[in-house]
């Protein structure tokens, strides 16, 4: 099994200057992004460890509202050892947490907000913020990026102004598709689970138009449970 140190080495960032959007997803061997409606059900010990390593490296963890509702993100934080790793590199103790929600169909009482160790950011549209931002004032910072549709490039620019240049996106597939469509994805980390799921589960990318988007494989690891860990960079 890869050690934690080996995972940090295998997924190391070569400098933190400039914006980098890193996606992290798991898929079954037959392409399913969920099992029983949850992506976490596909994972194993190394995959869960890798998720924590990637979070430790990130300035901000980005998720879509649907993923928050399906997976639960209450109390997301890195552990003490990773806090020390971050402090040694001049980073905040914990990565920031941001959710993309075009319609602000979120519950301020959800554990995503009430269990957060840092006040989350909600990325939404100008129109939605004008109508519903007041409901979230006590639990989140609302960031309006785009009049009627979320402008993801504007979102990343707003992150950069906060010093958040290393973005880890954990889904969902529609957010991945939107970032891919906008040519804003720099790196994709995919865990391939040794499972064949069948059924109607979706793929890790949804909503993007078909296209031959070439990425270079920059890493490959395996573990004793049969999982394959792939790292790709945009070319």
C-alpha positions in Angstrom: 0.0 0.0 0.0 1.3 3.5 -0.8 2.3 5.4 2.4 1.1 8.9 3.2 4.5 10.2 2.4 4.5 8.5 -1.0 1.1 10.0 -1.8 2.4 13.5 -0.9 5.4 12.9 -3.2 3.3 11.4 -6.1 0.8 14.3 -6.1 3.2 17.1 -5.2 2.6 20.6 -6.6 5.6 22.1 -8.4 5.1 25.6 -7.1 2.0 27.4 -6.0 2.2 30.4 -8.4 -0.6 30.7 -10.9 -4.1 29.3 -10.8 -4.4 25.5 -10.8 -7.7 23.7 -10.9 -7.3 20.0 -9.8 -10.2 17.6 -10.1 -10.4 14.5 -7.9 -12.9 11.8 -8.8 -13.4 8.1 -8.3 -14.9 5.8 -11.0 -15.7 2.1 -11.1 -14.0 0.0 -13.8 -17.1 0.3 -15.9 -17.4 4.1 -15.6 -19.9 4.5 -12.7 -19.3 7.6 -10.6 -21.5 6.4 -7.7 -22.6 3.2 -6.0 -26.0 3.4 -4.3 -26.0 7.1 -5.1 -22.8 8.0 -3.4 -19.2 8.2 -4.7 -17.7 7.4 -1.3 -19.1 3.8 -1.6 -16.7 3.1 -4.4 -13.6 4.0 -2.4 -11.0 2.1 -0.4 -8.4 3.0 2.3 -5.9 4.5 -0.1 -8.5 6.5 -1.9 -9.7 8.0 1.3 -6.1 8.8 2.4 -5.4 10.4 -1.0 -8.5 12.6 -0.6 -7.0 14.0 2.6 -3.6 14.5 1.1 -5.1 16.5 -1.8 -7.1 18.6 0.6 -4.0 19.3 2.6 -2.3 20.7 -0.5 -5.3 22.9 -1.6 -6.1 26.5 -0.8 -9.8 25.9 -1.4 -11.9 22.8 -1.8 -14.7 23.4 -4.3 -17.9 21.4 -4.7 -21.2 21.7 -6.4 -24.4 22.0 -4.4 -25.7 18.6 -5.6 -22.6 17.0 -4.2 -23.1 18.7 -0.9 -26.6 17.3 -0.8 -25.7 13.8 -1.9 -22.4 13.3 -0.1 -22.5 15.5 3.0 -19.6 17.9 3.7 -20.2 18.9 7.3 -17.0 19.5 9.3 -14.5 19.1 6.5 -11.0 19.6 7.8 -7.5 18.3 7.6 -6.0 16.5 10.6 -3.3 17.7 13.0 -0.4 16.3 11.0 -1.6 18.0 7.8 -2.1 21.3 9.7 1.6 21.1 10.6 2.4 20.4 7.0 0.4 23.4 5.9 1.9 25.7 8.5 5.4 24.8 7.5 4.6 26.1 4.0 2.9 29.3 5.1 -0.6 28.1 4.5 -3.7 28.6 6.6 -4.4 25.8 9.0 -7.4 24.6 7.0 -8.3 24.9 3.3 -11.2 27.1 2.5 -14.5 25.5 1.4 -16.6 26.8 -1.4 -19.9 25.5 -2.9 -21.3 26.4 -6.4 -25.0 26.9 -6.4 -26.7 28.8 -9.2 -30.1 28.9 -7.4 -29.0 29.0 -3.8 -31.1 26.0 -3.1 -29.2 25.2 0.1 -30.2 25.0 3.7 -28.3 27.4 6.1 -28.9 24.7 8.8 -27.1 22.0 6.8 -23.9 20.6 8.5 -22.0 22.0 5.5 -22.4 25.4 7.2 -23.0 24.6 10.8 -20.0 22.1 11.1 -17.6 24.2 9.0 -14.2 25.0 10.6 -13.9 28.0 8.3 -16.8 30.1 7.1 -17.7 28.7 3.7 -18.1 30.6 0.5 -21.1 30.2 -1.7 -20.5 31.0 -5.4 -23.8 32.0 -7.1 -25.2 34.4 -9.7 -25.9 38.1 -9.2 -29.6 37.4 -9.6 -29.8 34.7 -6.9 -27.6 36.7 -4.5 -29.9 39.7 -4.8 -32.9 37.6 -3.8 -31.5 35.1 -1.3 -28.1 36.1 0.0 -29.4 37.5 3.2 -30.5 34.0 4.4 -26.8 32.9 4.5 -25.2 36.0 6.0 -24.5 34.4 9.3 -23.1 31.1 8.0 -21.3 31.9 4.7 -19.9 34.5 2.5 -21.9 34.9 -0.8 -19.8 35.5 -3.9 -21.8 36.6 -6.9 -20.0 35.7 -10.2 -22.2 36.3 -13.2 -25.6 37.9 -13.8 -27.8 35.0 -14.6 -25.3 32.1 -15.1 -22.2 31.5 -13.0 -19.0 32.7 -14.6 -16.5 30.1 -13.6 -13.5 32.2 -14.8 -14.7 35.1 -12.7 -15.0 32.7 -9.8 -11.4 31.7 -10.2 -10.3 35.3 -10.5 -12.2 36.1 -7.2 -10.4 33.1 -5.6 -7.1 34.4 -6.8 -7.7 37.8 -5.2 -8.2 36.0 -1.9 -4.9 34.1 -2.5 -6.6 30.8 -3.3 -4.7 29.7 -6.4 -4.7 25.9 -5.7 -8.2 24.8 -6.2 -9.3 21.2 -5.5 -12.7 20.4 -7.1 -14.4 17.2 -5.7 -17.5 17.3 -7.9 -20.0 16.8 -9.0 -19.9 15.7 -12.6 -21.8 18.7 -13.9 -19.4 21.1 -12.2 -16.5 19.1 -13.8 -18.3 19.3 -17.1 -18.7 23.1 -16.9 -15.1 23.6 -15.9 -14.0 21.3 -18.7 -16.2 23.1 -21.2 -14.7 26.4 -20.2 -11.2 25.0 -20.6 -10.4 25.7 -16.9 -9.2 22.2 -15.8 -5.5 21.9 -15.3 -5.2 18.5 -13.7 -7.4 15.4 -13.1 -6.8 12.8 -10.4 -8.9 9.7 -11.0 -9.1 6.7 -8.8 -10.2 3.6 -10.7 -12.0 1.2 -8.4 -12.0 -2.6 -9.0 -15.7 -2.7 -9.3 -18.3 -3.2 -12.1 -21.4 -1.4 -11.0 -23.8 -1.5 -14.0 -27.1 0.3 -13.4 -27.8 3.9 -14.4 -24.9 5.6 -12.5 -23.5 8.6 -14.4 -19.9 9.3 -15.5 -17.4 11.7 -13.8 -18.2 14.3 -16.5 -21.7 15.4 -17.3 -23.0 18.3 -19.4 -19.9 19.0 -21.5 -20.1 18.8 -25.2 -18.3 15.9 -26.8 -14.7 16.7 -27.7 -11.2 15.2 -27.9 -9.7 16.9 -24.9 -6.2 15.5 -24.6 -4.5 15.2 -21.2 -1.1 13.8 -20.4 -0.7 11.0 -17.9 1.7 12.2 -15.3 1.3 9.6 -12.6 0.1 6.0 -12.0 0.0 4.1 -8.7 -1.7 1.0 -7.5 -2.5 -0.5 -4.1 -3.0 -4.0 -2.6 -6.8 -3.7 -2.9 -6.7 -3.4 -6.7 -7.3 0.3 -7.0 -5.5 2.3 -9.7 -4.6 6.0 -9.1 -4.1 8.0 -12.2 -2.9 11.6 -12.5 -3.4 13.6 -15.7 -2.3 17.1 -16.7 -3.8 19.3 -19.4 -1.6 19.5 -22.5 
